[in-house]
Amino acid sequence: MSAALDENATGSRYRPPVEVLQAMDGVPASTIISTRDLGKSYANGKPVFAGLKIDIKSDQRVALIGSNGAGKSTLLKCLVGLLPLSNGEIMTLGETFQSAPSATQLQRLRRQIGFVFQNHGLVGRQTVLTNVIQGKLGLPGGWRAWHHSLAREDWREEAMAVLAEVRLADKASSRADQLSGGQAQRIAIARALIRKPKLLIADEPAASLDPAVGREIMTIFSDLASEHGITLVYTTHDMEHALNYSDRIIALKAGRVHFDLPTAMVCRQQMEDVFHG
């Protein structure tokens, strides 16, 4: 799914109407995601998780952890409207919905969220520069993002700037299928950043990479989210990635929130209990 920051023809930042910014009753304005009694079940009725109450404030870096099958990727997708809920209510970026967001709500969410998944989804035959500019698809005039030669000059400049931030400006003219796995994931990060999102979602972004490259990717994620004031929520099954690159850890186990703590308060034994206990 393509997610973007909306811009008008002059490049001004999208601001949803005032009524859109009204969150659920009692939720502080600084909260960017809030859930109440959130539940999701499989088609056969077996619950993935139930009764979840989660509140995430703006600018936080949140690691969502759990063993395989704990539902962390499913929860991540529910939080941003990619999967329908079975029970409860969600507020994300001022959009409150039950079951699923409306088409209009989903469009507004997409304009404010950047996505990076384990499969980076680059177009191999296109240049790195074009792949990054395609992060602008969905904006007014977004048809120009199909290729860098059609793009607005300021979009090309933005693309080069984010490529520099992920330390791959020298690869702008290379084909995406010539990149290593780690380089491709860095391009996926640049493609998300060009949207100037309020929320960055990453689902197991380093799972397919070797340990050294995985650490590099997580450092880029964490540092750029902090530098740009972007809320980062990422899933991981790697304890080190959770402990080293987050401000807060939310652990899922047996369909519930096992713990939700500042990272500095989480010990390795608690982590072990989530994955192996």
C-alpha positions in Angstrom: 0.0 0.0 0.0 1.2 3.5 -0.8 1.1 6.0 2.1 1.8 9.6 1.7 1.8 13.1 3.1 -0.7 15.1 1.1 0.5 18.2 -0.7 -1.2 20.8 -2.8 0.3 22.2 -5.9 2.5 24.6 -4.0 3.9 21.8 -1.8 2.2 23.0 1.4 1.8 20.3 4.1 -1.6 18.6 4.4 -3.7 19.5 7.4 -6.9 17.5 8.0 -10.0 19.5 8.9 -10.5 20.2 12.6 -13.2 17.6 13.1 -10.8 14.9 11.8 -8.4 15.7 14.6 -10.8 15.0 17.3 -9.7 11.8 19.0 -11.6 9.4 21.2 -13.0 10.8 24.4 -10.4 11.1 27.1 -7.4 10.6 24.8 -4.7 13.2 25.2 -3.9 15.3 22.1 -0.3 14.0 22.1 -1.5 10.5 21.6 -1.1 9.3 18.0 -2.5 5.8 18.3 -5.1 4.6 20.9 -7.1 1.4 21.1 -9.9 0.2 23.3 -10.9 -3.4 23.8 -9.2 -4.2 20.5 -9.8 -7.8 19.2 -9.0 -9.7 16.0 -10.1 -13.2 15.2 -9.3 -15.7 12.5 -12.1 -16.7 10.0 -12.8 -19.8 12.2 -13.4 -17.6 15.2 -10.2 -18.3 17.0 -8.8 -15.1 18.5 -5.5 -13.7 17.4 -5.6 -11.2 20.3 -8.4 -9.7 22.4 -9.0 -6.8 24.8 -6.0 -4.8 23.9 -5.6 -1.3 25.2 -2.6 0.6 23.7 -1.7 4.3 23.7 1.2 5.6 21.7 2.4 9.2 21.9 3.8 11.2 19.1 7.6 11.0 18.5 8.0 7.7 20.3 9.9 4.8 18.9 8.0 1.7 19.7 9.1 -1.9 19.3 6.2 -4.4 19.0 7.5 -7.9 19.9 6.2 -11.4 20.3 6.9 -14.9 19.3 5.9 -16.2 15.8 2.1 -16.3 15.7 1.7 -13.8 18.5 -0.2 -11.5 16.2 2.2 -8.5 16.1 2.1 -8.1 12.3 -1.7 -8.4 12.4 -1.9 -5.8 15.2 0.3 -3.4 13.2 -1.9 -3.7 10.2 -5.1 -3.2 12.2 -3.7 -0.1 13.8 -3.3 1.6 10.4 -6.5 0.3 8.8 -5.0 -2.4 6.6 -7.0 -5.2 8.3 -10.5 -5.0 9.7 -11.1 -5.4 13.5 -13.3 -8.0 15.0 -13.9 -6.0 18.2 -13.1 -2.6 19.7 -12.1 0.8 18.5 -9.0 2.4 17.2 -7.9 6.1 16.9 -4.9 6.6 14.6 -3.7 10.1 13.6 -7.1 11.6 14.7 -9.1 9.0 12.7 -11.4 6.9 14.9 -12.9 3.8 13.5 -14.5 0.4 14.4 -14.2 -2.6 12.2 -12.4 -0.7 9.4 -11.8 3.0 8.4 -14.1 4.5 5.7 -12.6 5.0 2.3 -12.1 8.7 3.1 -10.5 8.0 6.5 -8.2 5.4 4.8 -7.1 8.0 2.2 -6.3 10.5 4.9 -4.3 7.9 6.9 -2.3 6.9 3.8 -1.3 10.5 3.3 0.3 10.6 6.7 1.9 7.2 7.1 5.1 5.8 5.7 5.4 2.0 5.3 8.5 -0.2 5.1 8.0 -4.0 5.0 10.4 -7.0 5.0 9.8 -7.2 1.2 10.9 -3.7 0.1 8.9 -3.8 -3.1 11.1 -1.8 -5.3 10.6 -1.8 -9.1 13.8 -3.5 -10.2 14.0 -2.2 -13.8 13.6 1.4 -12.6 16.4 3.6 -11.3 16.9 4.2 -7.6 15.8 7.9 -8.0 12.6 6.9 -9.7 11.8 4.4 -7.0 12.2 7.0 -4.3 10.1 9.6 -6.2 7.4 7.0 -6.5 6.8 7.6 -2.9 4.9 10.7 -4.0 2.3 8.6 -5.9 -1.2 9.4 -4.6 -0.6 13.1 -4.2 -2.1 15.8 -6.4 -0.2 15.6 -9.6 1.2 12.2 -8.5 1.2 10.8 -12.0 4.4 12.7 -12.4 6.0 10.4 -9.9 5.9 7.4 -12.2 9.3 8.3 -13.5 12.0 10.8 -12.4 12.0 12.4 -15.8 8.3 13.4 -15.3 8.7 14.5 -11.7 8.6 18.1 -10.5 12.1 19.5 -9.9 11.4 20.0 -6.1 10.4 16.3 -5.9 13.7 15.3 -7.5 15.6 17.5 -5.0 13.7 15.9 -2.1 14.5 12.5 -3.4 18.2 13.3 -3.6 18.1 14.7 -0.1 16.5 11.6 1.4 18.9 9.4 -0.6 21.7 11.3 1.1 20.2 10.7 4.5 20.3 6.9 3.9 23.8 7.3 2.4 23.0 6.2 -1.1 22.9 9.4 -3.1 25.7 7.9 -5.3 23.2 5.1 -6.4 20.6 7.5 -7.7 21.1 6.5 -11.4 21.6 2.7 -10.7 18.8 0.2 -11.4 17.1 -1.0 -8.2 17.7 -4.7 -9.2 21.5 -4.0 -8.9 21.3 -3.3 -5.2 22.1 -5.5 -2.3 19.4 -6.5 0.2 20.5 -3.9 2.7 20.8 -1.2 0.1 17.3 -2.0 -1.2 15.9 -1.6 2.3 17.6 1.7 2.7 15.9 2.9 -0.6 12.6 1.7 0.8 13.2 3.9 3.9 14.0 6.8 1.6 10.8 6.2 -0.4 8.8 6.3 2.9 10.6 9.4 4.1 9.9 11.5 1.0 6.3 11.4 2.1 7.3 13.3 5.2 5.0 11.1 7.3 3.8 11.7 10.9 3.9 7.9 11.5 6.4 5.3 10.1 5.4 1.7 10.2 8.0 -1.0 9.7 7.1 -4.7 9.8 10.1 -6.9 10.4 12.3 -4.5 8.4 15.6 -6.3 9.1 14.4 -10.0 9.3 15.8 -11.1 6.0 19.2 -9.3 6.4 22.4 -10.6 7.9 23.1 -9.3 11.5 25.5 -6.5 10.6 23.3 -5.1 7.8 20.2 -5.5 10.0 21.8 -3.4 12.7 22.7 -0.7 10.1 19.1 -0.6 8.9 17.7 -0.3 12.4 20.1 2.4 13.2 19.0 4.4 10.1 15.3 3.8 11.0 15.8 4.9 14.6 18.0 7.9 14.0 16.0 9.3 11.1 12.7 8.9 13.0 14.2 10.9 15.9 15.8 13.5 13.7 12.5 14.2 11.8 10.2 13.9 14.8 8.4 10.9 13.3 6.6 8.3 15.4 8.1 4.9 14.7 6.3 1.6 15.3 8.1 -1.6 14.2 7.7 -5.3 14.7 10.7 -7.5 15.5 11.5 -10.9 16.8 15.1 -9.8 17.5 15.6 -8.9 21.2 18.6 -6.7 20.4 16.7 -4.7 17.9 13.9 -4.1 20.4 16.2 -3.1 23.2 18.6 -0.9 21.2 16.4 1.1 18.9 13.2 1.9 20.8 12.0 4.1 23.6 9.3 1.7 24.5 8.5 -2.0 24.1 5.0 -3.6 23.8 5.1 -7.3 24.1 2.3 -9.6 23.0 1.8 -13.1 24.4 -1.2 -15.5 24.5 -3.3 -12.9 22.7 -2.8 -10.1 25.3 -0.4 -7.3 26.1 2.2 -9.2 28.2 4.0 -5.9 29.1 4.1 -2.3 27.9 7.2 -0.5 29.4 9.8 2.1 28.6 12.7 0.2 27.1 15.0 1.3 29.9 12.8 -0.6 32.3 12.9 -3.9 30.4 15.3 -6.6 31.4 16.5 -9.5 29.3 14.7 -12.0 31.4 11.4 -10.3 30.5 12.3 -10.5 26.9 13.2 -14.2 27.2 9.9 -14.9 28.8 8.1 -13.3 25.8 9.8 -15.5 23.3 10.5 -18.7 25.2 8.6 -18.6 28.5 
